[in-house]
Amino acid sequence: MAAEFHFKHKHILSLEDLTPDDVELILQTAESFKEISTRAIKKVPTLRGRTVVNLFFEPSTRTRLSFEIAAKRMSADTFNISASTSSAVKGESLVDTARNLEAMSPDLIIIRHASSGTPNLLTAHVNASVINAGDGTHEHPSQGLLDLFTVREAKGVIAGLKVAIIGDIAHSRVAHSDIIGFKKMGAEVTVSGPATMLPSYLEGMGATVCSDPREAVAGADVVMALRIQQERFHDPLIPSLREYATYFGVNRQLLKAAKPDALIMHPGPINRGVEIDPAVADGPYSVILDQVTNGVAVRMALLYLLMGGD
């Protein structure tokens, strides 16, 4: 089905840039690719001869590995560059890194960086397509897309659902992409967290803000817990992790206010006993590992649509 449409974007930098039809095409394409991962031989020649560079300036397990697996399952040549092994440690600027990469003619560059807007800067210096794998506190579009895919796979629809996101909203690029994505596809989004972690612009994004997490999850179809990203702030924004877990931890008591079959999500990595109770993370309605599985399919779809989907 994917080949019947034309994907008009060269880059994936933000879910803001995508229309609902774009998102629908990505999700449909991911659905068709998911079957490949269940085969005995998990490989197709779709992107043979294409070159993909993973350029990661921040630590990553799920995102980096799933992009690499996605590329290799479609027979693309993949190369990984991390900050600790790049010339950035010698003082090379990002622009010079980009120019040197461009001189090697990659087809697509996947970048993660601590500074918001870095992927946009990269597009000005390379001819290759660029995928934003997380830039500062801005966005993480492929994570937002795999979350949409996971919810639709489990619930059958996205439009009309109530999605509650609990935790460190201010520093979460996942939260920002999820708010944009779920609102774009017709869901209602409610967020809650400590006041120090709730930025003032959330209502402008279309999210309902609740200081009480019980109010946020009331009647929710989906409850997503977020990690406290202590690496992104210097002064303490909460009294202690124990107090955070008491008031904002996603546990069975809190979930009594949600629908009985509410999906439990988390973008990872999980701090068990802090933002989410282990019994909830491993419970019957948890789709946390499904998110990881679906990440490969969604990223295969993105690579296909950007490099081989005409």
C-alpha positions in Angstrom: 0.0 0.0 0.0 2.8 2.4 0.9 4.2 2.5 -2.7 0.8 3.8 -4.0 1.4 7.2 -2.3 4.1 9.9 -2.5 5.7 11.0 0.7 6.5 14.7 0.1 9.0 15.2 3.0 12.8 15.0 2.7 13.4 15.1 6.4 11.6 14.1 9.7 12.4 16.9 12.1 9.2 17.4 14.0 5.6 16.0 14.2 4.5 19.6 13.7 5.7 19.3 10.1 3.5 16.3 9.3 -0.2 16.4 8.3 -2.7 13.8 9.6 -2.4 12.1 6.2 1.3 12.0 6.5 1.0 10.3 9.9 -1.6 7.9 8.5 0.8 6.9 5.7 3.6 6.3 8.1 1.5 4.1 10.4 0.1 2.1 7.4 3.6 1.6 6.1 4.9 0.5 9.5 2.1 -2.0 9.7 3.1 -3.6 6.4 6.8 -3.7 7.6 6.1 -5.2 11.0 5.7 -8.7 9.5 9.3 -8.7 8.4 10.5 -8.9 12.0 8.6 -12.1 12.5 10.3 -14.0 9.6 13.0 -16.6 10.1 15.2 -14.5 7.7 14.6 -10.9 8.8 15.9 -9.1 5.8 14.5 -7.6 2.5 16.5 -5.9 -0.3 14.4 -2.7 -0.2 17.2 -0.3 0.5 20.2 -2.2 -0.8 23.0 0.2 -1.8 21.7 3.1 0.5 23.9 4.5 3.2 22.6 5.4 6.7 24.7 7.2 9.3 23.6 7.2 13.0 25.2 10.3 14.5 24.5 10.2 18.3 25.8 12.8 20.6 23.8 11.5 23.6 23.5 8.0 25.1 20.8 5.8 23.6 19.8 2.1 23.6 16.4 1.7 22.1 16.4 4.5 19.5 19.9 3.9 18.2 19.6 0.2 18.0 16.1 0.2 16.5 17.2 2.6 13.8 20.3 0.4 13.1 18.1 -2.8 13.0 15.5 -1.1 10.8 18.2 -0.1 8.3 19.9 -3.5 8.2 16.6 -5.4 7.9 16.1 -3.5 4.6 19.7 -4.1 3.5 21.0 -0.6 3.9 24.7 0.0 4.8 24.8 1.5 8.3 27.5 3.4 10.2 27.5 4.5 13.8 29.2 7.6 15.2 29.0 8.6 18.8 30.3 11.7 20.5 33.0 9.9 22.4 34.5 8.4 19.2 34.0 11.4 16.9 36.2 14.4 16.2 33.9 16.4 18.4 36.1 15.5 21.3 38.9 17.2 19.5 37.0 20.4 19.1 35.4 19.9 15.7 32.2 21.8 15.2 28.9 20.2 14.2 29.0 22.1 10.9 32.4 20.8 10.1 31.3 17.3 11.1 28.3 17.7 8.8 30.5 18.9 5.9 32.8 15.9 6.2 29.9 13.5 6.4 28.4 15.1 3.3 31.7 14.6 1.4 31.2 10.8 1.9 27.7 11.0 0.3 25.4 9.3 2.8 21.7 9.0 1.8 20.3 9.6 5.3 21.7 10.9 8.7 19.9 10.1 12.0 21.0 12.6 14.7 20.5 12.9 18.4 21.9 15.9 20.2 21.5 17.7 23.5 20.8 21.0 21.8 17.3 21.7 20.5 17.3 22.6 16.8 20.5 20.7 15.9 18.8 18.5 13.3 17.4 21.6 11.5 20.9 23.1 11.5 22.3 19.9 10.0 19.8 20.0 7.0 21.4 23.3 5.9 24.8 21.6 5.4 24.0 18.2 3.9 22.1 17.0 0.9 21.1 13.8 2.7 17.8 13.3 4.4 17.9 13.9 8.2 15.8 12.3 10.9 15.6 13.9 14.3 16.2 11.1 16.9 15.8 13.6 19.8 17.1 17.1 20.1 17.3 18.6 23.5 13.9 19.2 25.1 12.3 19.9 21.7 11.0 16.7 20.0 11.5 13.0 19.4 9.3 12.5 16.3 9.9 8.8 15.7 9.1 8.0 19.4 5.8 9.9 19.0 5.0 8.0 15.9 5.7 4.6 17.4 3.5 5.6 20.4 0.7 6.4 18.0 1.2 3.1 16.2 1.2 1.1 19.5 -2.0 2.8 20.7 -3.8 2.2 17.5 -2.7 -1.4 17.3 -4.0 -2.0 20.8 -7.2 0.1 20.7 -8.0 0.1 17.0 -8.4 3.9 16.9 -6.7 7.0 18.2 -9.4 9.6 17.6 -11.6 10.1 20.6 -9.3 8.5 23.1 -8.1 10.2 26.3 -4.3 10.1 26.8 -2.8 11.1 30.2 0.9 11.9 30.4 2.4 12.0 33.9 5.8 13.3 34.9 8.6 15.6 33.8 6.8 17.3 30.9 9.2 20.3 30.7 12.3 18.3 29.8 10.6 15.5 27.8 10.9 15.7 24.0 8.8 12.6 23.9 6.0 14.4 25.7 6.1 17.2 23.3 6.0 14.9 20.2 3.2 12.8 21.8 1.1 15.9 22.6 1.4 17.1 19.0 0.9 13.6 17.5 -2.1 12.5 19.6 -3.8 15.9 19.2 -3.2 15.9 15.5 -4.8 12.4 15.2 -7.9 13.4 17.3 -7.2 12.3 20.8 -7.6 14.3 24.0 -4.3 14.9 25.9 -4.1 15.6 29.6 -0.8 16.2 31.4 0.2 16.3 35.1 3.4 16.6 37.0 5.1 18.8 39.7 4.6 22.5 39.0 8.3 22.9 38.4 8.0 20.4 35.5 4.9 21.9 33.8 5.9 24.6 31.2 3.5 27.4 30.6 3.1 26.7 26.9 1.3 23.3 27.3 -2.2 24.7 26.9 -1.1 26.5 23.8 -0.3 23.0 22.4 -3.8 21.9 23.1 -3.1 19.8 26.2 -5.2 20.1 29.4 -3.0 20.7 32.4 -3.9 19.1 35.8 -1.9 19.7 39.0 -3.5 16.5 40.5 -2.5 13.3 38.6 -5.7 11.6 39.7 -7.7 14.2 37.8 -5.4 13.8 34.8 -5.9 10.0 34.6 -9.7 10.0 35.3 -11.3 8.1 32.5 -8.1 7.8 30.6 -7.7 5.2 27.8 -3.9 5.5 27.9 -1.6 6.5 30.8 2.0 7.3 30.0 4.7 7.7 32.7 7.8 9.8 31.9 11.2 9.6 33.4 12.6 12.5 35.5 15.4 13.8 33.3 17.8 14.9 36.0 20.6 15.2 33.4 18.7 18.2 31.8 18.5 20.4 34.9 21.1 21.5 37.5 19.0 22.8 40.4 16.7 20.3 42.1 13.1 20.7 40.8 11.6 18.2 43.3 12.3 17.7 47.0 13.2 14.0 46.5 12.6 11.0 44.3 10.7 9.4 47.1 8.3 12.3 47.4 7.9 12.3 43.6 7.0 8.6 43.6 4.4 9.2 46.4 2.5 12.0 44.6 3.2 11.4 40.9 4.2 7.7 40.6 2.0 5.7 38.3 0.8 2.9 40.6 -2.3 0.7 41.0 -3.9 3.3 43.4 -3.6 6.1 40.8 -4.9 3.9 38.0 -8.2 3.2 39.8 -9.3 6.6 38.3 -8.4 5.4 34.8 -10.5 3.0 32.6 -10.0 -0.6 33.7 -8.3 -1.5 30.4 -6.1 1.6 30.2 -2.9 1.0 28.3 0.3 1.7 30.3 3.1 3.2 28.4 6.7 4.5 29.0 9.3 5.7 26.5 12.1 4.2 28.6 14.5 3.9 30.2 12.3 3.1 33.3 13.2 4.0 36.8 11.2 1.4 38.6 9.6 2.5 41.8 10.0 6.2 40.9 7.8 7.2 38.0 6.1 3.8 37.7 5.5 0.9 40.0 7.0 -2.4 38.8 3.7 -4.2 39.1 2.2 -1.7 36.7 5.1 -1.7 34.3 4.9 -5.5 34.1 1.1 -5.7 34.3 -1.4 -7.1 31.8 -2.2 -3.7 30.2 1.4 -2.6 29.9 2.5 -2.1 26.2 6.0 -0.9 27.1 7.8 -3.7 25.3 5.3 -3.4 22.4 6.6 0.1 22.1 10.1 -1.2 21.6 9.0 -3.8 19.1 6.9 -1.3 17.1 9.8 1.2 17.1 11.6 -1.0 14.6 8.6 -1.2 12.3 8.0 2.6 12.5 11.6 3.4 11.8 11.7 1.0 8.9 8.7 2.9 7.5 10.5 6.2 7.9 13.6 5.0 6.2 11.6 3.5 3.3 9.5 6.6 2.8 12.5 9.0 2.8 14.8 6.8 0.7 12.8 4.2 -1.2 9.2 5.1 -1.2 8.6 6.9 -4.5 
